[in-house]
Amino acid sequence: MVKSNYIIELSNITKSFPDKVVLDDVSLSVKKGEFLTILGPSGCGKTTLLRLLAGFNSASSGEILIGGEVMTGVPPHLRPVNTVFQRYALFPNYNVYDNIAFGLKLQKVDKKEIEQRVKRALKMVGMTDYEHRDVQSLSGGQQQRVAIARAIVNRPQVLLLDEPLAALDLKMRKDMQMELKEMHRSLGITFVYVTHDQEEALTMSDTIVVMNEGKIQQIGSPTDIYNEPCNAFVADFIGESNILNATMVRDRLVRFMDKEFECIDEGFGENTPVDVVVRPEDVYIIRNAEAAMFHGKVRSCTFKGVHYEMFVDTPDGYEIMIQDYNAFEPGTEVGMMIKPADIHVMRKERTENHVEGVIIDSTHVAILGENFECEPLEGFEVGEKVDVAFDFSDVELTDDPDDGISWGTIRFILYKGDRYHLTVRTDEGDNVYVDTHDVWEDLDEVGITIAPKSLRVTHLTK
């Protein structure tokens, strides 16, 4: 029998609650000794996934293997994992030593061995002289070290960390990032780390898993995730980005901002709608105006400690973010260029809205929980389920939900250089995607209106 190189294997994991699917068919393998980070916005399912690994919750379907053993029905204390929580979960009435020794005492480990293992764990986290201290007298960083020592003293195969640095101040968080990375190296065990902090993930991880809405968007090294994002969500979530609508003219030639640019991407076809991402450090301001690929006027310039961050408006109405070591004052006319290798082309996840509807009568279709008027229909039966398509730009939003035919909540905002691409979640759980020049805030409740002529109703394909 060939031994697997993976310490954790998740196959088709789904976790559902009565009103929501939190994890949707997630499959993931984690190598032995790897530092893997699960990264995503609040509510994406990353903590739920960690709790399934720890055994605090059970999956609705799918299988979890840890160390080659199926974990179905195995309680938390019998799993070869330990968890470090965001709030540390230390016992306030115990000192540092007793907090760390607690699990070993439950296992009835010999007293002398407990002492040796606790001292070794304290040394590992740099708290050798703190064993008799009251945990409530410790700083946040010191309490976090105690929580980690309590976890590693049990010699788990896997250490699960649920946003363990979120409660620390910025400087302490930076210090602890380096210490955790060093602990991982010296311990040689597998770390599975959950965070919503992109910089934290890029700094510490061997592998990053980016999640959104219960699904894995991309798995890769920090370099791959940053330089080769697979879609607009990943590009926007990981670092700063210029994300623009584009058309792949042909291999190695892409059109965006009303201009054609050479690139290195191939295999997208000809005249195919795509997205492009250009990192702000990859847009160069050049002195020679004649050599510039495009021009613009600096609108703002902010010093960020290492570089200046500038927003430049082009004559065609696009806004470009640039990070440069040199400052250009607002109002300055500048020329810009982008190298072919710095233009990353991505396939579009969608080019229009598609929702399932039901025919009400010859001029009405039920979608998004309400009855919408449509152009006169022929060849459909009342009660028939249909596919209803409409363009992103054909959705009108109002700031009063009662002013729309339906309503929803803005859940994601992506700026695309000259417009905003919004994800609006309705009360029925449908996503409506909207292109707009209006400025909205995340979690705004909005009314949704779609003109009858914009709805394209077709039979559902079997």
C-alpha positions in Angstrom: 0.0 0.0 0.0 1.4 3.4 -1.1 1.5 6.0 1.7 -0.1 9.3 0.8 2.0 12.5 1.0 -1.2 14.3 2.2 -2.0 14.6 5.9 -5.4 16.1 5.2 -7.8 15.1 2.4 -11.2 16.6 2.0 -13.5 15.2 -0.7 -16.7 16.9 -1.9 -17.4 18.6 1.4 -20.8 20.3 1.7 -22.1 22.0 4.8 -25.7 23.2 4.7 -27.9 25.0 7.2 -31.6 25.4 6.8 -31.3 28.8 5.1 -27.8 28.6 3.5 -25.2 26.4 1.9 -22.0 27.5 3.7 -19.6 25.0 1.9 -20.4 23.9 -1.6 -18.6 20.7 -2.8 -15.2 21.6 -1.4 -12.2 19.3 -2.2 -8.7 20.0 -0.8 -5.5 18.1 0.0 -2.9 19.4 2.4 0.7 18.0 2.3 2.5 16.9 5.5 4.5 19.7 7.0 2.8 22.4 4.9 1.8 25.9 6.0 -1.6 26.2 4.3 -3.7 29.3 4.7 -7.4 29.5 4.0 -8.1 33.1 2.9 -11.4 34.9 2.2 -13.8 37.5 3.2 -16.1 37.2 6.2 -18.8 34.6 5.6 -17.0 32.7 2.8 -16.9 29.5 4.8 -13.3 29.3 5.9 -13.9 29.1 9.7 -16.7 26.5 9.0 -14.1 24.4 7.1 -11.7 24.6 10.0 -14.4 23.6 12.5 -15.1 20.5 10.4 -11.5 19.6 10.5 -11.4 20.1 14.2 -14.6 18.0 14.7 -16.7 20.8 16.2 -19.2 20.4 13.4 -20.0 17.6 11.0 -20.3 17.9 7.2 -23.7 17.5 5.5 -21.9 15.4 2.8 -18.4 14.4 1.8 -15.5 12.8 3.5 -12.6 14.1 5.6 -9.4 12.1 6.1 -6.6 13.1 8.5 -3.5 11.0 8.5 -5.2 8.5 6.2 -8.0 7.9 8.7 -11.7 8.7 8.0 -12.8 11.3 10.6 -16.6 10.8 10.3 -18.0 10.5 13.8 -14.6 11.0 15.5 -15.0 13.5 18.3 -12.5 16.5 18.6 -10.4 15.1 21.5 -9.7 11.9 19.5 -8.5 13.7 16.3 -4.8 14.3 15.7 -5.3 18.0 15.6 -5.3 20.9 18.0 -6.9 24.3 17.5 -5.7 27.8 18.4 -8.7 30.2 18.6 -8.9 34.0 17.9 -9.9 34.6 21.5 -7.3 32.2 22.9 -9.8 30.3 25.2 -7.3 30.2 28.1 -8.5 29.3 31.6 -8.4 32.5 33.6 -8.1 30.7 37.0 -5.0 28.7 36.0 -1.5 30.0 35.6 0.5 29.6 32.4 1.9 26.2 33.4 -1.5 24.7 34.3 -3.1 26.1 31.1 -0.4 24.4 29.0 -0.5 21.1 31.0 -4.3 20.9 31.0 -4.6 18.5 28.1 -1.8 16.3 29.2 -3.3 15.9 32.6 -6.6 14.8 31.0 -4.7 12.2 29.2 -3.1 11.1 32.5 0.4 11.6 31.2 3.1 11.0 33.8 3.8 14.1 35.9 7.5 14.1 35.1 6.8 13.9 31.4 4.2 16.7 31.7 6.9 18.9 33.3 9.4 18.2 30.5 6.9 18.7 27.7 5.5 22.0 29.2 9.0 23.4 29.6 9.9 22.4 26.0 6.7 24.1 24.7 7.4 27.2 26.7 10.9 27.4 25.3 9.5 26.9 21.8 7.2 30.0 22.2 9.9 32.1 24.0 8.2 32.1 27.4 10.6 30.0 29.5 10.3 32.1 32.7 6.5 32.6 32.6 5.2 29.3 33.8 3.9 30.6 37.2 2.4 33.8 35.8 -1.3 34.5 36.0 -2.5 34.4 32.3 -4.7 37.5 32.9 -1.5 39.5 33.6 -0.1 38.7 30.2 -0.2 40.9 27.1 -2.3 39.8 24.1 0.8 38.5 22.3 2.0 36.6 25.4 -1.5 35.0 25.8 -1.4 34.0 22.2 2.0 32.3 22.8 0.5 30.4 25.7 -2.4 29.2 23.5 0.0 28.0 20.9 2.1 26.2 23.5 -1.0 24.5 24.9 -1.8 23.3 21.4 1.7 22.0 20.4 2.4 20.3 23.8 -0.1 17.6 22.8 2.1 16.8 19.7 -0.7 17.1 17.1 -0.1 16.1 13.5 -2.0 19.2 12.5 -2.2 22.6 14.1 -5.4 24.5 13.2 -5.3 28.3 13.7 -8.5 30.4 13.5 -7.5 34.0 12.9 -5.2 33.8 15.9 -3.6 37.3 15.4 -6.8 39.3 14.8 -7.0 40.7 18.3 -3.4 42.0 18.3 -2.2 45.5 17.4 -0.4 46.0 14.1 3.2 45.8 15.4 2.6 42.7 17.6 0.7 41.1 14.7 3.8 41.6 12.4 6.1 40.2 15.1 3.9 37.1 15.7 3.7 36.4 11.9 7.4 35.9 11.9 7.4 33.9 15.1 4.6 31.6 13.8 6.6 31.0 10.6 9.7 30.1 12.6 7.6 27.8 14.9 6.3 26.0 11.9 9.8 25.5 10.5 11.1 24.2 13.8 8.1 22.0 14.7 7.8 20.4 11.3 4.1 19.8 11.7 1.2 20.9 9.4 -0.3 24.3 10.0 -3.8 25.1 8.6 -4.3 28.9 9.1 -7.5 30.8 8.6 -7.4 34.6 8.0 -9.1 37.4 6.0 -5.8 39.4 6.0 -4.2 39.1 2.5 -0.8 40.4 3.6 -0.7 37.8 6.5 -1.4 35.0 4.0 1.2 36.2 1.5 3.8 36.6 4.3 3.5 33.2 6.0 2.1 30.6 3.7 3.5 27.8 1.5 0.1 27.5 -0.1 -3.0 29.8 -0.1 -6.6 28.6 -0.7 -8.8 31.6 -1.7 -12.5 31.1 -0.9 -15.6 33.0 -1.7 -19.3 32.1 -1.0 -18.5 28.6 0.1 -16.4 27.7 -2.9 -12.6 27.5 -3.5 -11.6 30.1 -6.1 -7.9 29.3 -6.4 -5.2 27.2 -4.8 -1.5 28.1 -5.3 1.7 29.6 -3.8 1.7 33.2 -2.7 3.6 34.2 -5.9 1.1 32.3 -8.1 -1.9 33.8 -6.4 -0.6 37.3 -6.6 0.9 37.2 -10.1 -1.5 34.8 -11.8 -5.0 35.3 -10.3 -7.6 33.0 -11.9 -10.5 35.5 -11.8 -11.4 39.1 -11.0 -12.4 38.2 -7.4 -9.0 36.8 -6.6 -7.2 39.6 -8.3 -9.2 42.2 -6.4 -9.0 40.4 -3.0 -5.2 39.8 -3.1 -3.4 43.1 -3.1 -4.2 46.2 -5.1 -5.2 45.8 -8.7 -6.3 47.6 -11.8 -9.1 45.3 -13.2 -10.6 46.3 -16.5 -13.0 44.9 -19.1 -11.2 43.9 -22.2 -11.4 42.0 -25.5 -8.8 39.4 -26.5 -8.2 40.4 -30.1 -6.1 37.4 -30.8 -3.2 35.5 -29.2 -0.8 38.0 -27.6 -2.9 41.1 -28.3 -5.6 42.4 -26.0 -7.7 45.6 -26.2 -8.7 47.6 -23.1 -9.1 51.3 -22.3 -10.0 51.7 -26.0 -6.4 50.7 -27.0 -4.6 47.6 -28.1 -1.7 46.2 -26.0 0.7 43.4 -26.6 0.6 40.7 -24.0 2.0 37.2 -23.5 -1.3 35.3 -23.0 -2.6 32.8 -25.6 -5.5 30.4 -26.0 -8.5 32.7 -25.3 -9.7 32.8 -28.9 -10.3 35.9 -31.1 -12.5 38.9 -30.1 -13.3 37.1 -26.8 -14.6 39.2 -23.8 -12.0 38.9 -21.0 -10.8 40.7 -17.9 -7.3 42.0 -17.5 -5.5 42.8 -14.3 -2.5 45.1 -14.1 -0.9 45.6 -10.7 -0.3 49.3 -9.8 3.5 48.8 -9.4 3.5 47.5 -13.0 2.2 50.8 -14.6 5.2 53.0 -15.4 5.2 56.7 -15.6 7.7 57.7 -18.3 9.3 61.1 -19.1 9.3 60.6 -22.8 5.7 61.5 -23.8 6.1 60.2 -27.3 7.1 56.7 -26.1 4.0 56.5 -23.8 1.3 54.0 -24.6 -1.4 56.3 -23.1 -1.7 59.5 -21.2 -3.6 61.0 -18.2 -3.7 63.6 -15.5 -2.7 62.8 -11.9 -5.8 63.3 -9.6 -4.2 62.4 -6.3 -0.8 61.5 -4.8 -0.4 59.9 -1.4 2.8 58.8 0.4 2.4 55.2 1.6 5.8 54.9 3.5 7.7 52.9 0.8 6.1 54.3 -2.4 3.6 56.9 -3.6 0.2 55.9 -4.6 -1.4 57.9 -7.4 -4.7 57.9 -9.2 -4.5 59.0 -12.8 -7.5 59.9 -15.0 -7.3 59.2 -18.7 -9.1 61.3 -21.3 -11.4 58.3 -22.1 -12.8 58.3 -18.5 -10.7 55.5 -17.0 -9.0 55.7 -13.6 -5.6 54.0 -13.1 -3.9 53.3 -9.8 -0.1 53.6 -9.9 2.5 52.9 -7.2 5.8 54.6 -7.9 8.9 55.7 -5.9 8.6 59.1 -7.4 5.9 61.6 -6.6 3.9 63.4 -9.3 1.7 66.2 -8.0 -2.0 66.4 -8.7 -2.7 68.1 -12.0 0.5 66.8 -13.7 0.0 65.4 -17.2 1.9 62.1 -17.4 2.6 59.4 -20.0 2.3 55.7 -19.0 3.3 52.3 -20.3 2.7 48.7 -19.4 5.0 45.9 -20.4 3.4 42.8 -22.1 4.4 40.4 -19.3 2.7 42.6 -16.7 -0.7 42.3 -18.4 -2.5 39.3 -17.0 -5.6 38.1 -19.0 -8.4 36.2 -17.2 -11.5 34.5 -18.5 -14.7 36.2 -17.5 -16.8 34.3 -15.0 -19.9 35.5 -16.7 -20.9 38.0 -19.4 -24.6 38.4 -18.5 -27.1 37.5 -15.8 -29.0 34.2 -15.9 -31.7 33.4 -13.4 -34.4 30.7 -13.3 -38.0 32.0 -13.7 -41.6 30.9 -14.0 -44.0 32.0 -16.7 -47.0 33.9 -15.0 -48.7 35.0 -18.2 -47.9 36.2 -21.7 -46.3 39.4 -20.4 -45.0 38.5 -16.9 -42.3 36.2 -15.6 -41.5 35.5 -11.9 -37.8 36.1 -11.0 -36.0 37.2 -7.9 -39.1 36.6 -5.8 -41.3 39.0 -7.7 -43.3 39.2 -11.0 -41.5 41.2 -13.7 -43.1 42.6 -16.8 -41.5 41.4 -20.0 -42.0 41.7 -23.8 -45.0 39.6 -25.1 -44.1 35.9 -25.0 -45.0 33.2 -27.5 -44.6 29.4 -27.3 -44.5 29.2 -23.4 -46.9 27.7 -21.0 -48.2 29.2 -17.8 -46.2 27.8 -14.9 -43.3 26.7 -17.2 -39.8 27.1 -15.7 -37.6 29.2 -18.0 -34.2 30.8 -18.2 -34.2 34.6 -18.0 -31.1 36.5 -19.1 -30.4 40.3 -18.9 -27.3 42.4 -19.2 -25.4 43.8 -16.2 -26.0 47.4 -17.4 -29.8 46.8 -17.8 -30.3 46.5 -14.0 -31.3 49.8 -12.3 -30.8 50.2 -8.5 -32.5 52.6 -6.2 -31.5 53.5 -2.7 -35.0 52.7 -1.4 -35.8 49.0 -1.6 -39.5 49.8 -1.8 -38.9 51.7 -5.1 -37.8 48.6 -6.9 -39.8 45.6 -8.2 -37.5 43.4 -6.1 -34.8 44.2 -3.6 -31.5 42.9 -2.4 -28.3 43.6 -0.5 -25.0 44.6 -2.1 -22.5 41.9 -1.2 -19.4 42.6 -3.4 -18.1 45.7 -5.2 -15.4 45.5 -7.9 -14.1 48.7 -9.5 -13.2 48.1 -13.2 -11.5 51.4 -14.1 -14.5 53.2 -15.5 -17.5 51.6 -13.7 -18.4 49.4 -10.7 -19.4 45.8 -11.0 -21.7 44.9 -8.1 -23.0 41.6 -6.7 -26.5 42.0 -5.3 -27.9 39.2 -3.2 -31.7 38.9 -3.1 -33.7 37.6 -0.2 -34.3 34.4 -2.1 -30.6 33.8 -2.4 -30.2 34.8 -6.1 -27.2 36.8 -7.2 -27.8 39.8 -9.6 -24.7 41.3 -11.2 -24.8 45.0 -12.0 -22.6 47.4 -13.9 -23.1 51.0 -12.8 -21.3 54.4 -12.6 -23.0 55.1 -9.3 -21.2 54.7 -6.0 -22.6 52.3 -3.5 -21.5 50.8 -0.2 -21.1 47.2 0.7 -24.3 45.9 2.5 -26.5 48.7 1.1 -30.1 47.5 0.7 -31.3 48.4 -2.8 -34.4 48.2 -5.0 -34.0 46.3 -8.3 -35.7 47.3 -11.5 -35.3 45.8 -15.0 -37.0 47.2 -18.1 -39.3 44.7 -19.8 -37.4 44.9 -23.1 -34.2 43.9 -21.3 -35.4 40.5 -20.2 -34.6 37.6 -22.6 -36.8 34.6 -21.8 -35.8 31.1 -23.2 -36.8 27.5 -22.6 -34.6 25.8 -20.0 -32.2 23.4 -21.7 -32.5 19.8 -20.4 
